Amino acid sequence: MGRGRYLCVGLVCVGLACAPIDVTNTVTVRPRAEPSEQFGGEQLVAREFVADYVQVNARLLVEIRELQSCVTTRHVPVLRVEKVHRTNRGFVIWDFALGTFTGGFAALAFARPKLFSDRLVDGTGREAYDYTSAYVVGGVFAVISAGLLAAGIVDAHRSRDTTRYADAFEVELGPAQPCANTQPAPLAKRGVRLIIDGGAIELEAMTNATGRTRFELPAWDAPVPMGDRLPAVIEIATINGDDVEPRVLVLSLRAPFTGMTDAHSGVADTRRTPQLDQGPSIESIEPIELIEGPQPP
């Protein structure tokens, strides 16, 4: 029973020798005395749109062009410094403390074996001691002590802070500007949605090969707003048609949509804030041919 109790204490000590290590990484960069380099060409960062539109009564003709904005990238040489901070929550101290305690216990078992031995009395009344159990307990705790001290040394090595250095490049983006090898191109074969007055009217259409499309506006039954102007936006579907572009075209339409004596025209540009209270004249843009009959494919 006594030896079993000692062995259980030893196993608990070994279990405490497994020290968890908490790791925290901190990365900083330092400049290197080397010239910056440029890899690759321009990178596309945004798609802008410009639309010329003409409203004649209930017919709205729109011509949309796409403009791509790009940036140039430069790679600046830097030195990447990664500092790894490790902490063992003080478990290493327990490794050495328990290792010292179990080592002292083993030394006591070897030095005073009578304390851990069974006493025997023969028929004549003489006393004798069996030192087997004392040597077993001393040997077990000596092994446990060696394991704890070894674990403490390993955990102390594992919990050391380290610093790693590596050559790297930091990317710097230049200002956005029109892409060098692209010109404003017609927005061909793309789905568009016209939303008037915050959703009071929604119409969908498809641009043709030249970026033109047409909307037939329904009758406007609501009160005519001040200035006879209605705000409207055009949402443009993405190339794959799963979503819409993040930028929208803002238009200013004339209401009501019938009884107009002249055409109303304007320009919508995603790159500038629209002025909805001022309707540009039809002479401010290149005329768009009015197409009679069904909408072109």
N, C-alpha and C positions, 0 to 999 in steps of 0.2 A: 504493500500500500504506500509506504514512504517513497520508494523509488518511482512509482507511478506519479505521485504528486510532483516530484522533482522534474520528471520528464515533461509534464504538462507546463510547468513554469518555463522550461527551456523552449518549448515550441512557441509559447506566447512571445518570448523574447525574439525569436527568429522572425515571427510575423511582423513585429514592430520594425524590423530592419529594412523593410521595403519602403523606401522614402519616395513620395510623389514629388515631381519636379515641375514647377510652374515656369513657363517660358513666355517672355515678352520681347517682341521684335520692334526695333525702331530703325527706320531707314531715312537717311539724309543724303543729299548730293552736294558735291563740291565741284567748282569749275576746274577744268584742266586747261593748261596752257597750250591748246592746240586749236587750229582753225576749224570753224564749223563747216559742215558738208551738207550737200543737198542730194538726196536720193529720190529717184523717181521724178515724176512731173507734178502737175497740178492735181488737187483733190477737189471733187465736187462737194460743196457744202450746202447749197440751197438751190431751189428752182423758183424763179420769179416768173410772173405772168403779166402781160399787158393786153388789154382788150379795147378795141374800138367798137362802139355800139351806136346804132341808129334806131330810134323809135318812131314809127309812123302809125298813128292810131293804135290799134291793138297788136301790131306786129313789131317785134323786136329782133333786129339783126345784129349778130355779134361776130367779131373776128378776133380770135385769141392767138397770141404768140407766146412762146416760151423762151425765157432767158435763163441761162445757167450761170451761177456764181461759183467761183473756185478760189482756192487759197494755195499758196506755195508753202512748202514745209522745209525747214532747215533743221539739221540735227547737230546740236551743240554738244561737244565732248564734255562729259562730267565723270567724276569719281563717285561711285555708289558705295556708301558706307552703311553697312547693316550691323547694328549693335544688338546682340542677343543677351538679354538679362535673364538669369535663371535664379530661382530661389527654392529652397527645400523645406521651407516652413519650420526650420529648426530640428528636422528629424535626424540630421547627421549627428547632432550633439547627443541625441538619445542613442544612436548606434554605438558611439564610443562609450557613453555612460553605462549602457547595458552590457557591452562587451567587457568593460573593466569589472563590473559587478559579477558577471558570470565567471570571469577568469579568477577573481578572488575567491569565489565559492568553490571552484575546482581546486584551487591551491589549498583551501581549507580542508577539502575532502582528502587530499593526498597527505597533508601535514598532520591532520588529526583524524585518522581513519576510524578510531573508536566511536566518534560521534555519529557515524553513518553505518556502523556495523551491528550485527545481531550478537548479543551476548549469550554464550552457552555455558552450562554448568554440568560437570560430569558427576559420576556416582560418588566420588570422594569429596565433592564440594568445591573443587577447583574451577575457576572461571576461565573461559577461553572466548576469543572473538573471531568471527568470520569476516575478514576484510574484503570479501568479494564485492559486496554491495557498495562499499565506500569507493573502491576503485572504479566500479561501473559509473557511479554518480560523478566522480571526479573526471572520468574520461568523457562522459556525455557533456558536461558543462565546459570542459576544455575545448571540445569541438564547437559548441555553441558560441563560446567566447571568440574563437578564431573566426567563425562565420560572421559574427556581429562586427568585429573590427575590420574584416575584409569588406563587408557591406558599407561600413562607414567611409572607408577609403574610396570605394567605387562611387558612392553617392557624392562625396566631396568633389571628386573629379567631374562627375556629371553636372554638378551645380555651378561650375565655374562660368563666369561671363566670358563671351568671346566677341570678337569684332572681325567682320569679313569685308574685304575690299574688292571691288570689281569695276572695270572700265565699262562705261555705258554712254548712251546718247540721250539727251533731253530734246524732245520735239518742240519746236516753236512754230506757230502758225502765223502766216502773214495776213494782211488785211484782205477781206473778201473783195473780189473784183470779177468782171466778166471773164469767162473762160477764154483762153487765148485762141483756141482752134474751133470755136463755135460761134455762130451768129444767131440772132433771134430767128427762131424757126416756127412755122405754123404748128399749132397744137392739133395734130391730125388724129382722127379716129379715137377721140377720148370722150368719155361720158361727162356731162356737165349737168348741174342742177341749179335752177334759178329759184331763189327764195325771196319773196317780196313781203315787206313790212313784218319781219320777224316770224314768218311762217304762215301768214294769212293766205298766201298763194305759193304753191310749190310746183314747178314744172321741170321735166327732165328732157334732155335732148342729147344728140351725138354730133360732134364736129365732123366735117368732111375732110378731104385730103388737104385743103387749103386752110384749115383751122376755122372755118365759118360754120355757123349754125343759126337756127331761127326758132323763136318762141312765139306762139300765138297766145296773147294775153286774154284771159276771160274778162267778162264784164266786172267792173268795180262797183259794188253796191254800197260800200261803206262811205261815210262822209269824206269829202275831198280834203286832204290836209292843207295847212297853210302853205302858200307858195306853190301849190299844185305839184309838189314833189313827194315821191315815195322812195324810201331807202330800199335797196335790194342788194343781194349778194349772189355771186356765182361760185358754187363749189365745184372743184375739178377732181374727177376720179383719178386715182393713181394708175400707173401703167398696167398693173395686173387687175385693176378694177376692184380689189378687195377693200379699199379704204379711199379717203379723200385726201388731197394735198392739205398740208397745214395752213397754207396761205389762201385767202379768198379774195376775189375781186369785188369791189364795192361800187355799185352803180346808183345813179339817181334818175328815177323814171318820172315821167309826167303823168299825172292823173287828172281826170278819168282817162281811160284808154280809148275813148271814142270822141269824135268831134274835133280833132286836132286840125288846125289849118296849115301847119308846117311841121317839118321833121324836127325831132329833138335828138341830139347826139352828144356824145361824151367819150372820155377816155378813162379807163380804170387801170390802175397800176398798183401791184402789190408792194412796190418799193416805197411808196409815199402815202401819206395820210390823205384820204379823199376829202373834198369840200362839197358836201351834199347840198348846201344851200345855194350854190351857184351852178347853173346849168350851162356848160359850154355851148357855143354855137356850132352849127353844122359845118361851118367853114374851117373849124379848128382841126379837123382830121381829114384824112383822105376818104373820099366818098366810097361807100360800099354799095355795090350794085344790088338793087331790090330784085328779089327772085320771086316770080309769080309761080303759082301752082304748088305741087308737093315739094317738101323739103328735100334737097339733094342728099344722096347717100354719103 
